[in-house]
Amino acid sequence: MQDEPSPPPELPLDKILPRSLKNLLESNGIYTVEAAFRAYPDHLLKLPGMGISKFRQLERILFPGETFTPRRVPPPIPYAQGSSLNGVLSPATVQTLARGGITTFTQLRAASRKDLLAIKALGATKLREIERALSLCKSFTPARVYMPSRHIKGSSLNGSLSRAVVRALARGGITTVDQLRAAEPAELLKIERLGVGMLREIESLFFPDQHYEVPRGRR
């Protein structure tokens, strides 16, 4: 019986890539151009040492005409378990407040400066951060205190946003700070009964430096 022909050998990286890119890929187990093709785009982007500039350089050489734009996803935040302040204040401040028994905005607003400074490891820097966060949310925070029994079950956003907004986000499958920060404004406005006013409330607390230009038909 005649032997089947062997597949053609794969092209080594050094035949086409500069040394810096070749070394980067080989250090991550990619030794041929064909292997780089198979890893494009997601696996290549996840390689240690593969920044966006090197990724673009690789695209220009191996994938002329291709421009993959990854969606920006915030890095995971070290949470304090059970705190609705996660993602609103720095992780160190959230952890410090949790040690002092403060895990919601309701508790934070009720605490005096003296109470806060009495918490171990909460100094002037963390106090200023807390005061800035409270100042940002004053414009939309309802005067009434939400009772825990009326919180939206399963959402870690309780206490950070008004109940109506937390409920609307939950209808759209958003119940954590990570999910909220990863969502685009246009996606949020597609959620049933989540209007421009609610979007502005979310922006004020979670995206204070951003202001989404709402399409004319939604204003």
N, C-alpha and C positions, 0 to 999 in steps of 0.2 A: 504494500500500500504506500502511495506517495505521501511524504511528509507535508503537512500543511505549512504554508509560508509563515515565517515569524513576523510579528508586528514590527513596524519601523521603530527604531530607537527614539526615545524622547529627547528633545533638544535641551542641552545643558544651559543653565542660566548664564554662565559666563560668555556664551555666544551672542548674547543680546542685551544684558543688563550691565550697568556700571557696578564696580566692586562693592560700593556701600549697600546698594539694594540687594545684590547677590548674597552678601554676607548676612544681611538681615533675614532674608527668606530662608537661607540654609540653616541659620541658627534656630529657626522655628520649624524645621523638618520639611521644607519645600525646596526640592533640588532641581526641578525641571520647569521649563516654560509651560508644559501641559499641566503640571501640578498647580502652577499659579493660576492658569485658566480655571481649573476646577474649584479653586479657593475664592475666586472673585464673585461678589464683592465682600460679602459679610465676613467670611473667615479671615480674609486679608486685613480688614479693618480692626479685627480683634487681636491681631498679633502684637505682642509686646514690642514696643519701639516703633510701631507703624503709626506715625502721626499723619495728619491729613495732607501735609506737604509731600511726604514720601509716597503716600497713596496716589496723589495726583501725578507725581513723576512716573510712577509705575503705570498708571492709566495711559499717559501720553506715549509710552514705549510699547506696551503690550496691547492696549485697547484704544487705539486712535479713534476719536469720535465719540467715545463713551465718557460720560460724566455721571457717576453715581453719587447722589446726594443723600447721605444718611440723615435720618430724622434725629434731631437732637433729643436725647433722653438724659435727664439729670442723673448724676451718679447716686447710688443708694446713700441714704442718710442714716447714720447710727441713731436709731430711735430710742426714746425712753418709753418702755412698754406702758400702754394705757394712757399716754398723754396726748391731748389734742393740740398741744403746742408744737409738736414735731413739724419741722419744715417751716415754721413761722419764726422761731428764734434759733440761734445757733445750737448745735447739739450739746455743747458744754453747758449752755444756759438752761436748756430744757432738762438736762440731767440734774443740774443743781437744784432747780425748782422742784423737780419730782422728789428729790431727797427731803425737801422741806414740805412735802405734801401738797404741792400746787401742780395740778395737771390740766387745768382748764382755764380759759380766759375769764370765766366768771370768778374763779378763785383768785386769779391774778389781779383783776380790777379791784377786788375787795381788800387786797393786802395793801397796807401802808408802806411807805419807804422804810420805816423802822422795822416792820415785820420782815421785809425782803432782806434788808441788810443783816438781820439776825440769822439768816440761813447760812450755814457753813459754806465757805468758798464763793459766796455771792458778794462781790465787791462793787466798786463804783463803775467799772467798765460794763459789767453785766447789767447793772441797774440802768445805765444810760441806754443800753440796747433794748431793755424791756420798756422803758419810757417812750422810746421812738416807735416801737411796735404798737403800743397802746394809743399813741397819738395818731398813727396811720389809720387805725380802725374806728376812731371816734366818730367820724362823719357818717358811718352807716350802722354802727352797733345799736340795736334797740335798747331802750332804757329798761325794759322788763328783763328779769332773769329767767332763763329757761329752766324748767324743772327737769331733772334727770329722766323722769318717767316719760317725758315728751320727746326725748332724743330719738333720732332716727336709728333704728337697730342696725348694728353692724358697720356704722360709719365712724371713722376716727376723726371726721371733720366736725363732729358735734362740739359746740362751744367756741369754735373758731369763726364760723359763719352763722348767719341767721338760719333759723329752722327751715324756712321756705327754700332757701338756697341749698341747704344740705339735702332736703327731700328731693328737690329737682335734680341735683347731681346724682343721687342714689338711683333715680329713675333711669338715668343715662349710664348706670354701671360704674359711677365714680364714687368711691367711698374712702379713699386714702389720699394723703398729700402727694405721694408719688404719682398716682393716676391723674390728679388734678394738674400738677406741674407739667406732665407729659402731654396734656391735651392742648390742642390749638384753639384759639378763641372762636374760629368759625365752627369747629366741632361742637363747642359748648353751646353755641346759639342754636344748634340743630336739636338739642334736647327739648323735649316737650315742656312747655311752660317755663323755660329758662330764657328770660328776656334780657334786654340791654341793661336794665337797672341791676339785675343780679350779676351780669358780667362785670359791671363796674365795681360792685362790691367785692367780687373775687379778685379783680385786678388790684384794688386798693390794698388788699392784705397780702396777696401772694405774688403779685407782679407790679410793685409800686413804680417801677421805671418804665412800664409799658402802657400803651393806650391804643387798643385796637380800633381802627377806623371801621365803624359798622357800615355795611352797605346801606344805601339810601332807603331801600324798601323796609329795613328792619328798625329804622330810627323812630 
